[in-house]
Amino acid sequence: MLNIIAGTLSVGVTPSTSSYESIATVTVGAGGSSTITFSSIPSTYTHLQIRGIARTATNVSLGLRFNSDTASNYSRHYLNGNGASAGAGGGASSTSAYAGTTATATSAFGANVIDVLDYKDTNKYKTIRALSGGDNNGSGFVQFMSGSWRNTNAVSNIDIFQVDGDTITQYSSFALYGIKGV
Amino acid sequence: MAAGSTYTPIATTTLGSSSTDVEFNTISSAYTDLVLVIDGKDTTSTYSPYIQFNGDTTTNYSITNLYSTGSAAASSRSSSTSTPYLGSLGTSRGNMIIQIQNYANTTTYKTALVRINAADFRTYASVVLWRKSPEAINRVNIKMEASGNFATGSTFTLYGIAAA
């Protein structure tokens, strides 16, 4: 046991000064957009994080798809608060993962932080988690969301969209970051 | 796709004595998002901090909370308020991470996401909306509600994340 402990302790950790890197940003222009797309994502990181703000006219749930897969290969769940009570829901064979929340009031934008874990590991299905919320000064949600993509391919493309088909409005913006491992 | 290193520490405050207000001012607009990491506690009870941007003391804030009491999940909202209470850090020690998204733009209201882990009290997630006529955030105050105090040794670290 002592040898095991000593062996474990002897593994050094080299400090990294650049483990979190900006990869790309998509900002929605006049007229809005149905989908935010990150393509040709490099495989030089261990995890991905997407940070963004989004506004839509009516419906608020954002979905996410990997590698343009529109089949029922996703599982998804949420736990949310609507200002009066907590709620939960999900689906086992969905066509997208849940990934965020918009706001709908004028000039108000929902905020989203989405983590995509081990996105290039070809030995496992891919999982995501999100913390998101949109407050309209009288309505809105704060939500925890999770998703699983039942596919072992490395993720090279991510689409984000409003699951009911609403247009994502101007000034909505999402940025993709890469997080390195050692 | 261009890549660049980011997630940069901007400033850190460690309280040498208890305080009701911790301020970060003259915040550079060079980043896209701000992340404020707090580890601390209240001196005596489960008082709640609230957030304030650019010194705005009017009722331009609203907040929606989701929290666990240890036996049930619940949600609450406070609209058109000057004190968007985020939830308590507890009295034994808790942590809070505040994500302030797209803080420097002048075209949108600002939204922040908040997570609090106060293991001896509650777990919270919240979204805060600031509805002042769009302006860049250059000052953030974390204030304690009346009678509350951040305890000595509480730490507050502000990071900046710059998008490509």
Interface residues (C-beta under 8 A of the other chain):
Chain A: T17 S18 Y20 E21 S22 I23 A24 T25 S40 I41 P42 R51 G52 I53 R55 L79 N80 G81 N82 G83 A84 S85 A86 T101 A103 S107 A108 F109 G110 A111 N112 V113 L131 S132 G133 G134 D135 N136 N137 G138 G140 F141 V142 Q143 F144 Y171 S173 A175 Y177 G178
Chain B: M1 A2 A3 G4 S5 T6 Y7 T32 D33 S62 I63 T64 N65 L66 Y67 A73 A74 S75 S76 R77 S79 S80 Q99 Q101 N102 N105 T107 T108 Y109 T111 A112 L113 R115 A125 S126 V127 V128 L129 R131 P134 I161 A162 A163 A164
